[in-house]
Amino acid sequence: MKWYQILWQLMRDVLLTGFGVWVIWRQVLAPEPNGTLLAVALVCIAPAARSAVTTVLSGPGSSSESREPPQEPPSLPSLPGGGTDERG
């Protein structure tokens, strides 16, 4: 993986999500919660939540990063008559 992808995942999963959860927690404890701050917190949590949901929905053993089917190795050409090429 490239360094910027790792950095984005770290920011998305730790910093943005943590900040969003912290803002929600502060608003839950506030005497008068601010709807704008709650919306900002949900926007901060959304990228990590979307990533988690796509990982869960993609099923076991599959990665959301790469969805290409595995390639089979090329097969050897067969000779007429069912023989094999035994030169050498």
N, CA, C and O of each residue as an XYZ file, in Angstrom:
352
protein
N       0.829     -1.176      0.000
C       0.000      0.000      0.000
C       0.881      1.250      0.000
O       1.973      1.251      0.568
N       0.410      2.272     -0.621
C       1.150      3.525     -0.656
C       1.044      4.221      0.697
O       0.108      3.979      1.459
N       2.014      5.086      0.987
C       2.051      5.770      2.276
C       0.850      6.686      2.465
O       0.361      6.823      3.586
N       0.365      7.310      1.408
C      -0.769      8.222      1.570
C      -2.062      7.455      1.841
O      -2.956      7.980      2.505
N      -2.179      6.224      1.339
C      -3.355      5.416      1.658
C      -3.344      5.013      3.134
O      -4.381      5.018      3.798
N      -2.171      4.669      3.629
C      -2.048      4.319      5.045
C      -2.341      5.535      5.914
O      -3.012      5.418      6.940
N      -1.846      6.698      5.513
C      -2.104      7.920      6.253
C      -3.588      8.257      6.255
O      -4.125      8.652      7.290
N      -4.272      8.109      5.104
C      -5.704      8.390      5.032
C      -6.487      7.418      5.924
O      -7.406      7.835      6.628
N      -6.133      6.133      5.901
C      -6.832      5.171      6.745
C      -6.628      5.484      8.223
O      -7.554      5.345      9.023
N      -5.420      5.904      8.588
C      -5.152      6.274      9.975
C      -5.984      7.486     10.379
O      -6.578      7.504     11.457
N      -6.026      8.493      9.519
C      -6.823      9.679      9.825
C      -8.305      9.335      9.896
O      -9.007      9.780     10.803
N      -8.783      8.536      8.932
C     -10.200      8.185      8.867
C     -10.620      7.355     10.070
O     -11.641      7.640     10.696
N      -9.840      6.334     10.397
C     -10.253      5.386     11.421
C      -9.956      5.849     12.837
O     -10.644      5.439     13.772
N      -8.945      6.695     13.018
C      -8.572      7.093     14.374
C      -8.936      8.554     14.646
O      -9.715      8.841     15.555
N      -8.381      9.462     13.870
C      -8.567     10.880     14.173
C      -9.989     11.365     13.933
O     -10.619     11.910     14.839
N     -10.505     11.170     12.707
C     -11.847     11.666     12.401
C     -12.921     10.967     13.232
O     -13.823     11.613     13.764
N     -12.817      9.651     13.338
C     -13.816      8.906     14.095
C     -13.744      9.263     15.578
O     -14.773      9.453     16.226
N     -12.544      9.352     16.105
C     -12.383      9.720     17.511
C     -12.914     11.112     17.799
O     -13.577     11.329     18.813
N     -12.626     12.055     16.914
C     -13.136     13.411     17.084
C     -14.662     13.429     17.022
O     -15.311     14.097     17.827
N     -15.229     12.700     16.073
C     -16.680     12.646     15.954
C     -17.341     12.052     17.177
O     -18.356     12.565     17.647
N     -16.778     10.978     17.696
C     -17.338     10.347     18.893
C     -17.213     11.287     20.091
O     -18.128     11.378     20.909
N     -16.083     11.983     20.194
C     -15.882     12.927     21.296
C     -16.911     14.060     21.239
O     -17.468     14.441     22.268
N     -17.168     14.600     20.040
C     -18.144     15.681     19.898
C     -19.545     15.177     20.261
O     -20.292     15.875     20.947
N     -19.900     13.988     19.814
C     -21.211     13.429     20.154
C     -21.333     13.246     21.664
O     -22.365     13.569     22.251
N     -20.285     12.732     22.284
C     -20.320     12.520     23.725
C     -20.496     13.849     24.469
O     -21.270     13.938     25.422
N     -19.775     14.871     24.027
C     -19.899     16.188     24.663
C     -21.306     16.760     24.477
O     -21.823     17.436     25.365
N     -21.920     16.492     23.332
C     -23.255     17.010     23.085
C     -24.312     16.235     23.876
O     -25.336     16.797     24.263
N     -24.063     14.956     24.113
C     -24.983     14.173     24.931
C     -24.990     14.716     26.363
O     -26.040     14.766     27.004
N     -23.834     15.116     26.856
C     -23.737     15.628     28.220
C     -24.123     17.098     28.336
O     -24.311     17.592     29.447
N     -24.243     17.801     27.230
C     -24.551     19.228     27.259
C     -26.005     19.463     27.670
O     -26.885     18.676     27.321
N     -26.258     20.554     28.416
C     -27.645     20.855     28.789
C     -28.518     21.196     27.576
O     -29.704     20.868     27.556
N     -27.939     21.846     26.576
C     -28.651     22.167     25.336
C     -27.776     21.743     24.152
O     -26.926     22.520     23.717
N     -27.963     20.525     23.620
C     -27.132     20.051     22.510
C     -27.288     20.923     21.261
O     -28.367     21.438     20.967
N     -26.189     21.069     20.545
C     -26.163     21.863     19.321
C     -26.300     20.917     18.122
O     -25.471     20.026     17.935
N     -27.332     21.108     17.326
C     -27.576     20.247     16.167
C     -26.491     20.343     15.112
O     -26.185     19.355     14.443
N     -25.909     21.520     14.957
C     -24.838     21.702     13.966
C     -23.609     20.885     14.345
O     -22.996     20.242     13.492
N     -23.251     20.911     15.627
C     -22.100     20.114     16.069
C     -22.362     18.622     15.934
O     -21.449     17.861     15.611
N     -23.587     18.197     16.175
C     -23.920     16.785     15.986
C     -23.812     16.388     14.511
O     -23.359     15.287     14.195
N     -24.227     17.282     13.609
C     -24.099     16.998     12.172
C     -22.635     16.910     11.766
O     -22.264     16.040     10.977
N     -21.801     17.799     12.293
C     -20.367     17.755     11.995
C     -19.769     16.444     12.510
O     -18.936     15.835     11.839
N     -20.188     16.018     13.682
C     -19.682     14.769     14.244
C     -20.075     13.578     13.380
O     -19.266     12.676     13.165
N     -21.299     13.568     12.887
C     -21.732     12.470     12.014
C     -20.968     12.467     10.698
O     -20.668     11.403     10.156
N     -20.650     13.654     10.180
C     -19.846     13.737      8.954
C     -18.441     13.194      9.208
O     -17.854     12.573      8.323
N     -17.900     13.417     10.395
C     -16.570     12.895     10.730
C     -16.572     11.379     10.850
O     -15.577     10.730     10.525
N     -17.672     10.812     11.309
C     -17.756      9.368     11.510
C     -18.110      8.633     10.216
O     -17.808      7.447     10.083
N     -18.738      9.311      9.271
C     -19.271      8.668      8.065
C     -18.237      7.883      7.239
O     -18.553      6.764      6.835
N     -17.019      8.394      6.959
C     -16.086      7.600      6.136
C     -15.704      6.260      6.763
O     -15.631      5.250      6.062
N     -15.464      6.239      8.055
C     -15.104      4.985      8.713
C     -16.298      4.040      8.760
O     -16.148      2.828      8.603
N     -17.481      4.599      8.976
C     -18.680      3.766      9.012
C     -18.944      3.144      7.645
O     -19.299      1.969      7.556
N     -18.774      3.925      6.581
C     -18.987      3.395      5.234
C     -17.995      2.276      4.935
O     -18.362      1.256      4.352
N     -16.746      2.465      5.331
C     -15.734      1.439      5.114
C     -16.079      0.160      5.874
O     -15.926     -0.941      5.345
N     -16.541      0.306      7.104
C     -16.903     -0.863      7.899
C     -18.104     -1.590      7.306
O     -18.126     -2.820      7.266
N     -19.091     -0.847      6.849
C     -20.286     -1.468      6.273
C     -19.942     -2.209      4.983
O     -20.430     -3.318      4.770
N     -19.117     -1.623      4.122
C     -18.755     -2.307      2.875
C     -17.925     -3.555      3.157
O     -18.037     -4.547      2.436
N     -17.096     -3.518      4.193
C     -16.322     -4.698      4.554
C     -17.235     -5.814      5.047
O     -17.040     -6.979      4.700
N     -18.221     -5.464      5.848
C     -19.152     -6.469      6.367
C     -20.016     -7.036      5.244
O     -20.240     -8.245      5.185
N     -20.501     -6.174      4.356
C     -21.389     -6.633      3.293
C     -20.669     -7.402      2.188
O     -21.301     -8.163      1.456
N     -19.356     -7.214      2.057
C     -18.627     -7.915      1.001
C     -18.446     -9.394      1.316
O     -18.151    -10.182      0.418
N     -18.616     -9.778      2.563
C     -18.559    -11.186      2.927
C     -17.188    -11.597      3.425
O     -16.220    -10.846      3.301
N     -17.107    -12.802      3.992
C     -15.837    -13.276      4.540
C     -14.838    -13.614      3.436
O     -15.201    -14.124      2.376
N     -13.578    -13.318      3.715
C     -12.523    -13.697      2.797
C     -12.338    -12.783      1.613
O     -11.464    -13.034      0.784
N     -13.121    -11.736      1.501
C     -12.935    -10.813      0.390
C     -12.542     -9.452      0.924
O     -12.943     -9.055      2.018
N     -11.771     -8.760      0.154
C     -11.286     -7.448      0.556
C     -12.004     -6.377     -0.233
O     -12.243     -6.551     -1.428
N     -12.351     -5.283      0.400
C     -13.013     -4.187     -0.314
C     -12.012     -3.408     -1.153
O     -12.406     -2.658     -2.047
N     -10.724     -3.574     -0.877
C      -9.697     -2.860     -1.623
C      -9.510     -3.439     -3.026
O      -9.381     -2.687     -3.993
N      -9.493     -4.771     -3.146
C      -9.275     -5.390     -4.459
C     -10.388     -6.391     -4.735
O     -10.557     -7.362     -3.999
N     -11.131     -6.154     -5.779
C     -12.253     -7.035     -6.112
C     -12.032     -7.750     -7.437
O     -12.993     -8.242     -8.030
N     -10.803     -7.823     -7.916
C     -10.514     -8.514     -9.165
C     -10.420    -10.009     -8.888
O      -9.847    -10.414     -7.877
N     -10.978    -10.837     -9.774
C     -10.858    -12.281     -9.570
C      -9.408    -12.720     -9.779
O      -8.692    -12.122    -10.582
N      -8.973    -13.757     -9.064
C      -7.598    -14.227     -9.245
C      -7.392    -14.780    -10.649
O      -8.281    -15.406    -11.225
N      -6.201    -14.536    -11.186
C      -5.897    -15.002    -12.533
C      -5.269    -16.389    -12.460
O      -4.471    -16.678    -11.568
N      -5.645    -17.247    -13.420
C      -5.077    -18.581    -13.495
C      -3.776    -18.525    -14.298
O      -3.652    -17.713    -15.215
N      -2.816    -19.373    -13.965
C      -1.585    -19.387    -14.755
C      -1.867    -19.884    -16.173
O      -2.781    -20.685    -16.376
N      -1.097    -19.421    -17.148
C      -1.340    -19.873    -18.519
C      -1.066    -21.366    -18.650
O      -0.125    -21.889    -18.055
N      -1.897    -22.046    -19.435
C      -1.726    -23.481    -19.611
C      -0.745    -23.744    -20.762
O      -0.594    -22.928    -21.671
N      -0.092    -24.893    -20.695
C       0.857    -25.275    -21.744
C       0.086    -25.790    -22.957
O      -0.918    -26.485    -22.804
N       0.544    -25.459    -24.141
C      -0.161    -25.963    -25.333
C       0.035    -27.467    -25.467
O       1.120    -27.987    -25.204
N      -1.005    -28.150    -25.872
C      -0.908    -29.603    -26.057
C      -0.562    -29.899    -27.516
O      -0.966    -29.173    -28.425
N       0.181    -30.964    -27.718
C       0.575    -31.366    -29.056
C      -0.481    -32.299    -29.638
O      -1.198    -32.959    -28.886
N      -0.588    -32.365    -30.973
C      -1.563    -33.283    -31.573
C      -1.227    -34.728    -31.211
O      -0.055    -35.100    -31.143
N      -2.221    -35.507    -30.987
C      -2.021    -36.919    -30.656
C      -1.878    -37.161    -29.167
O      -1.628    -38.294    -28.758
N      -2.029    -36.120    -28.332
C      -1.986    -36.291    -26.883
C      -0.593    -36.426    -26.335
O      -0.444    -36.679    -25.139
N       0.440    -36.271    -27.142
C       1.807    -36.381    -26.653
C       2.278    -35.084    -26.033
O       1.616    -34.049    -26.111
N       3.421    -35.172    -25.427
C       4.028    -33.991    -24.834
C       5.307    -33.693    -25.583
O       5.877    -34.562    -26.242
N       5.737    -32.493    -25.477
C       6.958    -32.056    -26.153
C       8.158    -32.423    -25.283
O       8.372    -31.808    -24.238
N       8.958    -33.435    -25.709
C      10.097    -33.898    -24.925
C      11.386    -33.678    -25.686
O      12.148    -34.612    -25.936
N      11.613    -32.440    -26.047
C      12.866    -32.139    -26.746
C      13.976    -31.971    -25.729
O      13.733    -31.654    -24.564
N      15.192    -32.186    -26.186
C      16.267    -31.876    -25.307
C      17.349    -32.805    -25.342
O      18.332    -32.634    -24.621
